Amino acid sequence: MKKNIVLVGLFLFTVVGFMNAQQYDIQLDNKTYTDGIASIKLTAGDDQLADPVGVLGETWFQISFDDLNVDVRHLKYTFIHCTHDWQLSQLNPIEYIEGFMEEDITKYEHSFNTIEPYMHYEAVLEYIVH
């Protein structure tokens, strides 16, 4: 039987440091932790309309969002594993993340011909293991 994973739009954007759900008061909810982050979109594979659900070890995800702060920032992301009822699971990150515990978001572009300037960021998240 294949195991499925559901990712919520819960990504931690930090300039420095590594955030850990046990260390900080993280709310496991559809929440943005940094002011100015807008238009967050998380997709599984190529299906832009489906919920971000995938098979562990097989599905890649893509996140994109806009930052109303027009300066380029050094942003990172990590995953938080939750149970079926969106509670923090007891798994250690090394059990469900392959590679580094946090990754840099390096793909970005400035807005062009818009009233409100912003930075658009994208990242492909492809290293969740089973």
N, C-alpha and C positions, 0 to 999 in steps of 0.2 A: 504494500500500500504506500502510495506517495504521500509525503507530508506537505501540507500547504502552509504558507506563511502570509500573513496580512500585514502590510505596513501602513501605519497611520502617517499623516503629514506631520510627523513629530521629528524634526531634525534640529539639532542643536548647532546654532551658528555662533561661533566664538572667535574672537580675535586672537587670544592667547589662551593656553591652558587646555586641559582635557576635562570635560564635564562628565560626571558619573552620576547616575540616577540615585545611587545610595548616598552620595555625598551632598547633593543639592536637593532643594525642594522642587523636584520636577513634577509637573502636573501631566499625567498621561491623558491628554485631551488634544483636540485640534487647536493648537495654540502656537503663536509665534513668540519667541523669546527675545527678539530684537526689534525695536521700533524701526519702522520704515521698510520692513520686508512685506511685499505684497505679491499677489498673483501666484501663489505657490501651486505647482502642479506636479503630482507624482503619478507616473504611469508604469505599468508592467509590460515589458517587451514593446512591441509596435502598436499595441491596441490603445489608442488615445482615449477611448470612451469607457473602457471597463474599469472596475475597481482595481486598485493596486494589490492584486493577489497573485501569488506565484508559487511554483514548486521549488522547494529548497534545493539548491545546487544546480538548478536548470534555468531559472528565470532571472533576467536582468531587469533593472529598474532605471528610470530616468527621472530626475527632479529638475525643475526649472522654476525660477522665481525672479522677481524684480526687487532691487534695492533702491529706495528713493534717495539714499545718500550717494551722490554722484562720484565720490572718490572711490578708487579701487581699494577693496579691503581684503585682507588675508582671512578667508573663511574656511572652515573645516566642518565636516559632518561625521556623525557616528550613528550606529543603530542601537535602539533599545528594544530588547526582546520582551514581548508581552504575552500573557496568557490569552485564552479565548475570550475572556471578559475584560480585557484591557487593564489587567493588573500587572505589575512588574513581576516577571518570572524569576525563578531561582537560578537560571542558567548563567554561567560565567560568560562574558563576551568571547572568550577564546573558543567556546563551544559552538558559536554560530557565526563568527566572523573569521574569514581567512585573510591573513595579511595584517596590516596595521589596524589598530583599534579606532583610529580616526584618519580621515583622508582630506587632502586639500581640494578645494574647488578651484580649478584653474581656467575653466572656460567661461569667459565673460565678454560682453560688448556694451559699448555706450549706446544710449538711445539716439535716434536720428530723427530730426524734424518733429519733435514732440513738444507740447506746451510745457510739460513737467519733465525735466531731465531725470534719468535714472540709469542704473546699471542692470543688465540682464545677465543672470548666471545660469549655467547648466552643468549637470554632472551625471555621468552614467555610473550606476551602482551595480556592479556585477560580481561581487565577491562573497555573496552569502553562501555558506556551506550547509550541508545537511547533517 
